[in-house]
Amino acid sequence: MPSSARHGPLGRRGRPNKGIAAHMYGAGANEEVLAEALHPYPKDLLITTKVGVVRSAETGEWALNGRPESLRAEVDQALRRLRVDRLELLQLHRIDPETPLADQLGALRDLREAGKVGRIGLSEVSAAELAEAREIVDIASVQNRYNLTDREHEPVLAACEAAGIAFLPWRTVAWGKAGDRTEVAAVAAELNATPTQVCLAWLLDHSPVMLPIPGTSGVAHLEENTAADLALTPEQRARLDGIGGNA
């Protein structure tokens, strides 16, 4: 099958600037906030959003919905809210077990062919699900939970590395508790950095397809995240590698 690089690599050392949104976050309000803050967008900014989770008008509850007609409607709404003609990266929030995967990804492939989507990504998938998806359509990215102390999805990361697929880890610093680990605190002290910065530096150093997406609740936290370009020594890296396990 064609390589996902046909639509432009996302997971190389020249990591792009990203604007990340999703309909589920604020029922689309965050897409509108992103557009209000950044539109017209800089040329080097890649806007990505997610679809596949919708809110019931009757109950107000959120639920997976991968039916093609729902995905198409979500994409049209996202295009309007983000003020763009094309979503450069569109990720499926979760695979809907009630809808055939071929139908879900087929709908996204059709949207790509129609010019409304540039690249297609997945979220919270296993290595087997990723392999199945790649039989249907090119996959450019995977967004799974992953951090220094929680490496459950290491097989998925390995599959992404082999295929040149960008890996976008969320929960990148294990809810800010990584500093409780003696090894992390020690490396942070050696580098005059924070535990959060050490965890992000480890992620960036761990794989060439890694594109961390740390959350933030304020400017100070944002500044801490963006100052994470630390140079780990081989000895520090080995100590951090040895932590492993699940948080």
N, C-alpha and C positions, 0 to 999 in steps of 0.2 A: 504494500500500500504506500501511497505517497507519504513523505515525511511531513510532520507538522511544521517543520522549518519553512515549508513552501509559503506559509502565511506570515513568516517573520519570526525569528527566535526571540523568546522572552527570557530565557534562563541562562544567559551568559554573564561574564564578569562586567560587561557594560550594561549594568542593570538599569532599566528605564524608570523614570518617575511614573508613579501610578496614582490614579484617583480611583478609590474603591468605594462602591456603593452596593445596595441591594434593595429590592422592593420591600422585603420583609422588615428592614430597619426603618421604622417610622412610617410604614405603609407608603413608601415612596418619597417621604419628606426629605430624607437625606440626599436623594438624587437632586431634588430641587435646591437644597442648600449648597450642594457641590456646584451646581450650575450657577447659582447666584454669586458664589464666592470666586469662581475661577473662569467663567465664560466671559469672553472668548478664550478658549483653552490654548496654552502654550503648545508649540509644535512637538515638544519632546514629552508631553504628558499623555500617558496611555490611560484612558478611562475604561474601567471595567465594572460591570454590575452582574447581579445574579437573578435568576428566575427559577420558578418551580415550587414556590411556597406561596399560597394565597390565603386570604382571610375571608371567612364565611360572613356574608351579609346578615345572616340570621343570628348566628351565635357569637360572632366576633373572634372565634378561635382560628388560629393559623394551622394549616394542614398542607401536606405535600400534594401537588397537583401537576403531574407531568403530561396531561393530555395535550395534544398538539394545539388545539384551539385556545387553550389557556396560555400556553407558552407564547403563541403568536400575539395574543392580546397583551401579555406582560411586556414583550419586547416593544410593541408600538407605544405603550405607555411610557416605558423607559426612554425611548428616543425623544418623546415629547418633553419629558421632565428634564432630561439632560441637555436638551437643545442641540442634538446632533442628528445627522442623517444615517450614521452607522455606529454600532457599538464595537469598538476595536477588540474587546475581549468580553465574551458572554459566558458565564459559568452556570451550570445547572446546580442549584442549591443542594439538592440531594436527588438520588435516583428514586423515583416513585415506584414502589413495588406493585402498585395496582395498574400500572401502564407498561406495556412492553417497552423494553429499552430501545428497540429499533424505532418505535413510534416517537419516543421522546427525542432521541438524537437525530432521527430523520427530519423532524420538524425544525430543529436547530440548523441542520445542514441545508434545508430548503431556504431558511432565512439568510444563511451565509451566501448561498448562490443568488439570492435576490438582492444582495448588497447591503442588507440591514445589519449584518454581523460580519466582523473580520475574522475572529478566531473563536474557537469553542473550548471551554474548559469544564472540569468536573470538580465536585467537592465531596469529601468524606467517602471515598471509594476504596475498595480493596485492590490488590494487584490483579486479581482475577477479573474484577469488574472493569478495571482500566483496560485490560487486554481485550475483553469482549467489546468495549466501547470503540476501541481502535479498529475493530473489524468493520465498524459502521461508518465512522467519520474520523478525520484527523483531530487529534486532541492536542491542544497547545499548552494546557496548564492543569494542575491538580492542586486543590486547596484542602489540605488535611490538617488535623490537629497534630502538632509535632513540636517538641522542644528538647532542650538538653537532658532533662530528666524523664521525659516521656517519649520513647522512640518506638511505640507500637507499630507505626506505619513505616518503619525502616524498609520493608520489602517494596512498598509503593515508591519510596524515594529512589531505591535502586532501579526500579523499572523506569522511572522518569529519567534518571541519568542515562540509562542504556538507550532510551529513545529520544533524548534531547528535549524532553518536556519540562517546562518550568514547574517547580514545586513551591507553592505558596503556603508556608506553615502559618496556622493561626494558634492562639494561646502560646505564643512564642516564649514567654517567660514564666509559665506555670503559675499564673495569678500572682506574680511578684514574690513568690516564696522561695525562689531559687537561692536567695542569699542565706537561707537557713542551712544550706549544705556547706559543710566546712571547706570543701575543695573550692567551691565557687567564691566564698568569702575570702579565701586566701589569695586566689588569683586576682580578685578585684583589688585587694590591698596592694599587691605587688605592682599592679598597673595604675594605681591611683584612679580607679574607675568604680562604678557601681556594679552590683551583681547583675542588674538588668543589662548594662552595657556588655558585660562579659558574656552573658547568654546570647545576646544578639551577635556579638563578634564570633562566637563559636559557630552559630548557625551559618553565617556568611562564609566562614572558613571551611565548613564541613562538606559543602558540595557546590560545584559550579552552576547547578541549576536552581539553587536556593534563592528565593525572593521573599524574605520574611515580611509579614504584615502585622506588626505589633499594634495593639490598640493604644489609645491615649485618651485621657480625660481632661487634659489641660496643657497649657503652653510649656510648663516646666517639664512635664512628662514627655512631651514631644521633643524638646531640646535634648533630654536625656537619651531618647531613642536615636536621634539623628547623630549623636556623638559616639556611636558605637563602633566606629571604624578603627578598632584596636588591632595591634599586631601581636598575636599570641606566639609565644616561643614554642618550639616543638615539645619541650618538657611540659609547659602549661597545657598545651593541646592534649597531650597524652593523659594528663591527670583528669582533664574534663571528659575526655573520651571514656575514661574508666568508670564514670558515674553511671551512665546507662539507666536501665530500669524504668519504672513508671512512677510518676509523682502521685 
